[in-house]
Amino acid sequence: MTPPDLVQAFDSVMKGRYANRFFTDQPVPYDTVHDILEAASYAPSGANIQPWQIHVLAGQAKADICRDISATHAREAAQHASEYTYYAPDLPDLYQGRKQEFGRVFYGALGIAQDDAAGRAAQTAKNYQFFGAPVGLIVTIDRRLEKGSWLDLGMFLQNVMLAAKVRGLDTCPQETLAKYHRVLRRHLPIAPEDVVVCGMALGVRDAALAARRGVMERAPVEAFASFHGFEAPPARDTGE
Ligand SMILES: Cc1cc2nc3c(=O)[nH]c(=O)nc-3n(C[C@H](O)[C@H](O)[C@H](O)COP(=O)(O)O)c2cc1C
């Protein structure tokens, strides 16, 4: 592949990845998951400490965990909480606005009204079946590590999602699974010093259903980057 083709191919993998929430039950072989994790392990990490820990679930192991979490969620959701805070309790306006826009697009695409609490809850519950994906990942990190290592972990997880995408597989990262770390600990050898960070669904997209997804737009580069020391930039072709 020539360099321009490679650039286009690589960018299309990055831009083509999205949080897919509709999967077929087509199995993902052990070797494929292993290859994805091996490729992802080339993520950078401060001082190369490689702070990621992954529990890979499929078959009966996954079914047992999904059943237990789903039953727990239905029975006593309020009694479970993540061991870390994902969203700042007082999101600055910029981010609060984007979060609200996410909700509008996400639930709108699924035909769930903003005030339909039951509809929203039913959608959330699908997380605990990994949205029907044949493989679920549970991601943990040693709680003695600092924010820097969480940064490393994020890079690893993005690599996992891109390595899956380039193999024709889709993913959905799932922080909501962290809430059920006590249930997960009943099934998996999660060390006391480890925090459940998130889960991730992995599998083959159900193309017909996935077409219903809400597309999450991104802010333009100018909204988050400032350039310093460049010559005056040439006018960019915006395609309009
Ligand atoms: C760390 C992390 C945790 C997430 N947790 C969930 C989740 O629990 N459930 C879910 O449906 N989506 C979850 N998402 C998906 C986000 O909603 C999604 O990435 C975002 O809306 C941008 O959309 P896109 O990835 O489809 O482009 C999570 C994403 C990240 C990065």
The ligand as an SDF file (V2000), in Angstrom:
LIG
                    3D

 31 33  0  0  0  0  0  0  0  0999 V2000
  -14.5510    5.0950   28.5900 C   0  0  0  0  0  0  0  0  0  0  0  0
  -15.8820    5.0790   27.8910 C   0  0  0  0  0  0  0  0  0  0  0  0
  -16.9900    4.5430   28.5260 C   0  0  0  0  0  0  0  0  0  0  0  0
  -18.2210    4.4500   27.8540 C   0  0  0  0  0  0  0  0  0  0  0  0
  -19.2730    3.8440   28.4820 N   0  0  0  0  0  0  0  0  0  0  0  0
  -20.4100    3.6090   27.7940 C   0  0  0  0  0  0  0  0  0  0  0  0
  -21.4380    2.8320   28.3880 C   0  0  0  0  0  0  0  0  0  0  0  0
  -21.3530    2.4130   29.5440 O   0  0  0  0  0  0  0  0  0  0  0  0
  -22.5180    2.5170   27.6350 N   0  0  0  0  0  0  0  0  0  0  0  0
  -22.6500    2.9710   26.3490 C   0  0  0  0  0  0  0  0  0  0  0  0
  -23.6650    2.6570   25.7200 O   0  0  0  0  0  0  0  0  0  0  0  0
  -21.6940    3.7410   25.7600 N   0  0  0  0  0  0  0  0  0  0  0  0
  -20.5720    4.0430   26.4450 C   0  0  0  0  0  0  0  0  0  0  0  0
  -19.5490    4.7630   25.8650 N   0  0  0  0  0  0  0  0  0  0  0  0
  -19.6770    5.1970   24.4590 C   0  0  0  0  0  0  0  0  0  0  0  0
  -19.8320    6.7060   24.3000 C   0  0  0  0  0  0  0  0  0  0  0  0
  -21.1580    7.0900   24.5440 O   0  0  0  0  0  0  0  0  0  0  0  0
  -19.4090    7.0870   22.8610 C   0  0  0  0  0  0  0  0  0  0  0  0
  -18.0540    6.7650   22.6720 O   0  0  0  0  0  0  0  0  0  0  0  0
  -19.6090    8.5650   22.5800 C   0  0  0  0  0  0  0  0  0  0  0  0
  -20.9590    8.9170   22.6380 O   0  0  0  0  0  0  0  0  0  0  0  0
  -19.0450    8.9600   21.2100 C   0  0  0  0  0  0  0  0  0  0  0  0
  -19.7020    8.2140   20.2070 O   0  0  0  0  0  0  0  0  0  0  0  0
  -18.9410    7.2240   19.2380 P   0  0  0  0  0  0  0  0  0  0  0  0
  -17.9030    6.4630   20.0330 O   0  0  0  0  0  0  0  0  0  0  0  0
  -20.0270    6.3140   18.7110 O   0  0  0  0  0  0  0  0  0  0  0  0
  -18.2980    8.0430   18.1650 O   0  0  0  0  0  0  0  0  0  0  0  0
  -18.3440    4.9430   26.5330 C   0  0  0  0  0  0  0  0  0  0  0  0
  -17.2240    5.5270   25.9230 C   0  0  0  0  0  0  0  0  0  0  0  0
  -16.0160    5.5910   26.5840 C   0  0  0  0  0  0  0  0  0  0  0  0
  -14.8190    6.1890   25.8950 C   0  0  0  0  0  0  0  0  0  0  0  0
  1  2  1  0
  2  3  1  0
  2 30  2  0
  3  4  2  0
  4  5  1  0
  4 28  1  0
  5  6  2  0
  6  7  1  0
  6 13  1  0
  7  8  2  0
  7  9  1  0
  9 10  1  0
 10 11  2  0
 10 12  1  0
 12 13  2  0
 13 14  1  0
 14 15  1  0
 14 28  1  0
 15 16  1  0
 16 17  1  0
 16 18  1  0
 18 19  1  0
 18 20  1  0
 20 21  1  0
 20 22  1  0
 22 23  1  0
 23 24  1  0
 24 25  2  0
 24 26  1  0
 24 27  1  0
 28 29  2  0
 29 30  1  0
 30 31  1  0
M  END
$$$$
